[in-house]
Amino acid sequence: MDDRTILRRISELVDEEHRLRTNAQQGEGFTDEDRARLRELEESLDQCWDLLRRRRAARQSGGDPDSAGVRSVTEVEKYLQ
């Protein structure tokens, strides 16, 4: 996955997150399915941002950005910044 593809995916995920939040504000709030989907979106966004940061770091240090792969949700979520 190249940087453009990752950025496009981030944009898609953010758009969906905004739609869910807007719908919840205009209606009765979040359903259980909405809450579950929001959590999935947040996790996917964290994975995408992590991958993009690691690709950029590899490129800046003279490494191969394609060597960076998507890390598990567990690994990304427990990472301290």
Backbone torsions as a table, in degrees:
resi	resn	phi	psi	omega
1	MET	NA	127.8	179.2
2	ASP	-91.1	172.2	-176.0
3	ASP	-59.5	-40.9	179.9
4	ARG	-61.6	-41.8	179.2
5	THR	-64.5	-41.6	178.7
6	ILE	-63.9	-45.9	179.6
7	LEU	-63.5	-37.8	177.0
8	ARG	-64.3	-42.0	178.7
9	ARG	-64.4	-41.5	176.9
10	ILE	-58.9	-45.4	179.2
11	SER	-60.1	-43.2	178.8
12	GLU	-62.3	-43.9	-179.3
13	LEU	-65.4	-42.3	178.6
14	VAL	-64.3	-42.0	177.7
15	ASP	-59.3	-44.6	179.3
16	GLU	-64.9	-40.8	178.2
17	GLU	-60.5	-44.4	179.2
18	HIS	-63.5	-40.7	177.8
19	ARG	-60.7	-45.6	179.2
20	LEU	-61.1	-44.7	-178.6
21	ARG	-67.5	-40.0	178.1
22	THR	-64.4	-45.9	178.5
23	ASN	-60.6	-39.1	-179.8
24	ALA	-67.1	-38.1	179.6
25	GLN	-68.8	-32.1	-178.0
26	GLN	-85.5	-14.3	-176.8
27	GLY	-116.3	-139.0	-175.6
28	GLU	-92.2	7.0	-176.2
29	GLY	104.8	-162.5	-176.8
30	PHE	-88.8	137.8	169.5
31	THR	-83.6	170.1	176.1
32	ASP	-60.7	-37.4	178.6
33	GLU	-65.9	-39.4	177.8
34	ASP	-62.2	-44.7	-180.0
35	ARG	-62.5	-41.5	178.6
36	ALA	-64.9	-43.0	180.0
37	ARG	-66.0	-40.4	177.1
38	LEU	-59.6	-41.3	178.5
39	ARG	-63.2	-42.7	177.3
40	GLU	-61.8	-42.2	179.4
41	LEU	-63.2	-44.9	179.1
42	GLU	-60.7	-42.2	179.2
43	GLU	-66.1	-42.4	179.0
44	SER	-65.2	-39.8	176.9
45	LEU	-62.6	-43.9	178.0
46	ASP	-59.2	-42.2	178.9
47	GLN	-64.0	-43.4	-179.2
48	CYS	-64.5	-46.5	179.6
49	TRP	-63.3	-39.7	177.8
50	ASP	-60.8	-46.8	179.9
51	LEU	-62.4	-44.4	-179.7
52	LEU	-62.3	-44.5	178.3
53	ARG	-60.7	-43.6	-178.7
54	ARG	-69.3	-35.1	176.3
55	ARG	-64.3	-44.4	179.8
56	ARG	-65.2	-40.8	178.6
57	ALA	-63.6	-42.0	178.6
58	ALA	-62.1	-44.7	-179.5
59	ARG	-62.3	-44.3	-178.1
60	GLN	-66.9	-27.8	-179.7
61	SER	-94.8	9.7	177.9
62	GLY	84.2	9.1	179.5
63	GLY	-89.0	-177.8	-179.7
64	ASP	-94.8	112.9	-179.9
65	PRO	-62.9	-25.9	-179.9
66	ASP	-72.3	-10.7	177.4
67	SER	-76.9	-15.8	178.1
68	ALA	-81.2	129.1	177.7
69	GLY	-116.6	168.8	178.5
70	VAL	-69.1	127.8	177.4
71	ARG	-90.5	159.2	-178.6
72	SER	-64.5	156.1	177.4
73	VAL	-57.7	-42.7	-179.3
74	THR	-58.8	-44.8	-179.2
75	GLU	-66.6	-43.7	-178.0
76	VAL	-69.6	-41.9	-177.1
77	GLU	-68.2	-27.4	-178.2
78	LYS	-92.8	-0.7	-179.0
79	TYR	-73.2	129.4	177.9
80	LEU	-96.6	131.3	179.4
81	GLN	-99.8	NA	NA
